[in-house]
Amino acid sequence: MLTEKAANMDAKAVAALRAVSLVKSGMVVGLGSGSTAAHAIRFIGDRIRAEGLEIIGVPTSSVTNRLAGEVGIPLIDIPSNHGIDITIDGADEVNSSFCLIKGGGGALVREKLVAAASRELVIICDPSKIKLKLGAFPLPVTVVKFGWEATKCRLQEICPEAHLRFARESEEPYLTDDGGYIIDLPLGVIEDPDSLERQLKAITGVIDVGLFVNLATSVIVGNPDGSSDELTRNSP
């Protein structure tokens, strides 16, 4: 049934459709950010209208908040008991150990907060996001706006090409939903994501890093032919 419905979709939508089939009434659902997660949000809205699906969403960005409202998903902040049943989100890169690079869209702090509060984090993507090792995509680092130049200098000791992200078609720095700046680090191959995350987060002024280590529980890869593959930590 899913394969038939997915036959004319792009690969990202195929992955999103399969992930949304995991959502059940009564769940608290983390709603990711970005173009791939947007497919999932729309599919959840379809199920609310068609099936009477009853869920509560936790948005990871202001853009997600608006889209979820448009499709009829009721929203809350992260529950105080960390009771998010499942989060569906995309990624900029995924390696074989389920380590991720996220933050290309700028929402990495809220995305990580929601992911850390979730019992399951399902990553949806197309095959281009699967990498043997992370690092082809520049690593986003969110920093405090105050003193950002000093923080950038510290980051350049690790990655000399580290640079401030600017808003699209603007000469103004990109500003996150929480009022931070983003420094992008084109590092090349990242051999040890866990160690690098700790090293970067130890720098004063760094809010968080777009490395998601030991958070994803499964990865659903959509294929151009309408099929999909679900990978879990126990996958061969």
C-alpha positions in Angstrom: 0.0 0.0 0.0 2.8 2.4 0.9 4.8 1.5 -2.1 1.8 2.0 -4.4 1.1 5.5 -2.9 4.8 6.4 -3.1 5.3 5.5 -6.7 5.1 9.0 -8.0 6.8 10.8 -5.1 10.4 12.0 -4.8 12.7 10.0 -2.6 12.5 12.3 0.4 8.7 12.2 0.3 8.8 8.4 0.1 10.9 8.2 3.3 8.6 10.7 5.0 5.5 8.6 4.1 7.0 5.5 5.6 8.0 7.3 8.8 4.6 8.8 9.3 3.1 5.3 9.2 4.8 4.7 12.6 2.8 7.5 14.2 -0.2 6.4 16.3 -3.0 8.2 18.0 -2.1 9.4 21.5 1.5 10.1 20.6 3.5 13.2 21.3 5.5 13.7 18.0 8.6 15.8 17.5 8.3 17.6 14.2 11.6 18.2 12.4 12.7 21.1 10.3 13.7 21.4 6.6 12.3 20.3 3.3 12.3 16.5 4.1 10.6 16.9 7.5 8.0 19.2 5.8 6.8 16.2 3.8 6.2 14.3 7.0 4.3 17.2 8.6 2.0 17.4 5.6 1.4 13.6 5.7 0.5 13.8 9.4 -1.9 16.6 8.5 -3.4 14.3 5.8 -3.9 11.5 8.4 -5.5 13.9 10.9 -8.1 14.9 8.2 -8.6 11.5 6.7 -8.4 9.2 9.7 -9.0 11.3 12.7 -5.4 10.7 13.9 -5.0 12.4 17.3 -1.5 13.5 18.1 0.3 16.5 19.7 3.3 17.9 17.9 6.5 19.5 19.2 7.9 21.9 16.6 11.7 22.4 16.2 11.6 25.8 14.4 9.3 28.8 13.7 8.9 27.5 10.1 7.8 24.1 11.4 5.4 25.8 13.8 3.7 27.7 11.0 3.4 24.7 8.7 2.1 22.4 11.5 -0.6 25.0 12.3 -1.6 25.2 8.6 -2.2 21.4 8.4 -4.0 21.2 11.7 -1.5 19.7 14.1 -2.0 20.9 17.7 1.3 22.0 19.3 3.1 22.1 22.6 6.6 22.8 23.9 8.8 19.9 25.1 6.9 18.2 27.9 8.5 18.6 31.3 8.7 14.8 31.6 10.6 14.5 28.3 7.7 12.5 27.0 8.1 12.7 23.2 7.2 9.3 21.8 8.8 9.8 18.3 10.5 12.5 16.4 10.7 12.5 12.6 13.4 14.7 11.1 15.9 15.0 8.3 19.7 15.2 8.2 22.4 16.8 6.1 24.5 13.6 6.5 24.2 10.2 8.1 27.0 7.8 8.6 27.0 4.0 9.3 27.0 4.5 13.0 23.9 6.8 12.8 25.9 9.9 13.7 24.4 12.9 11.9 25.3 16.3 10.7 22.3 18.6 11.1 21.8 22.4 11.1 21.9 23.2 7.4 18.6 24.9 7.9 19.7 26.7 11.0 17.5 24.9 13.6 20.0 22.6 15.2 19.6 23.7 18.8 15.9 23.1 19.0 16.3 20.0 16.8 18.8 18.5 19.3 16.6 19.5 22.3 13.7 17.7 20.8 15.8 14.7 19.7 17.3 14.3 23.2 13.8 14.3 24.7 12.5 11.6 22.3 12.1 7.9 22.9 12.7 7.4 19.1 14.4 9.6 16.6 13.6 8.5 13.1 15.8 10.2 10.4 14.3 10.4 6.9 16.5 11.1 3.8 17.3 10.1 0.3 20.3 8.0 -0.6 22.6 11.1 -1.2 22.6 11.8 2.6 24.2 8.4 3.5 28.0 8.7 3.9 30.7 6.4 4.9 32.2 9.2 7.1 30.8 12.6 7.9 32.3 15.9 6.8 31.5 16.6 3.2 28.8 19.0 4.5 30.1 21.9 6.5 29.5 21.4 10.2 27.2 24.1 11.7 28.0 25.5 15.1 25.5 27.8 16.8 27.2 30.6 18.9 26.1 33.4 21.2 25.7 36.6 19.2 27.7 38.6 21.8 31.4 38.2 21.2 30.9 35.9 18.2 34.1 37.1 16.5 36.1 35.9 19.5 34.3 32.6 19.4 35.0 32.3 15.6 38.7 32.8 16.3 38.6 29.9 18.7 36.8 27.8 16.2 39.4 28.7 13.5 42.0 27.1 15.7 40.3 23.8 14.9 39.0 24.7 11.4 40.9 27.7 9.8 38.1 28.1 7.1 35.4 28.5 9.7 33.1 31.3 8.6 29.9 33.2 9.7 26.7 32.2 7.9 24.8 35.0 6.3 21.1 35.2 5.5 20.1 34.3 2.0 20.4 37.3 -0.4 21.4 39.5 2.5 24.5 41.1 4.0 23.2 40.4 7.4 24.3 37.4 9.5 21.8 34.5 9.7 19.9 34.8 13.0 18.5 31.6 14.5 15.1 31.4 16.2 16.9 31.7 19.5 18.9 34.8 18.5 22.2 33.1 17.9 24.6 33.1 15.0 25.9 30.1 13.0 29.6 29.5 12.2 30.0 26.8 9.5 33.1 24.6 9.6 34.2 23.0 6.4 36.2 20.3 8.1 36.5 17.5 5.5 36.4 14.0 6.9 35.3 13.8 10.6 37.0 10.7 12.0 35.6 10.9 15.5 32.3 12.8 15.8 31.9 12.2 19.5 35.3 13.6 20.4 34.9 16.5 18.0 31.5 17.4 19.5 32.9 17.5 23.0 35.9 19.6 21.9 33.7 22.2 20.2 31.1 22.4 23.0 33.9 23.1 25.4 34.6 26.5 23.7 33.1 29.4 25.5 30.4 31.1 23.4 29.3 27.9 21.6 25.7 27.0 22.2 25.6 23.7 20.4 27.1 21.8 17.5 25.4 20.1 14.6 26.7 16.7 15.4 24.0 14.3 16.6 25.7 11.4 18.3 23.8 8.4 19.8 20.4 10.0 19.2 19.0 8.5 16.0 17.3 5.1 16.6 16.5 4.4 12.9 17.0 5.8 9.4 14.5 5.5 6.6 16.0 6.0 3.2 13.5 6.7 0.4 14.5 5.6 -3.1 13.6 7.1 -6.5 11.6 4.0 -7.5 9.1 4.5 -4.6 10.6 1.9 -2.4 12.3 2.6 1.0 14.7 1.0 3.3 14.6 1.2 7.1 18.0 0.9 8.8 18.2 0.3 12.6 21.2 0.2 15.0 21.1 -3.6 14.7 21.0 -3.6 10.9 23.8 -5.7 9.3 
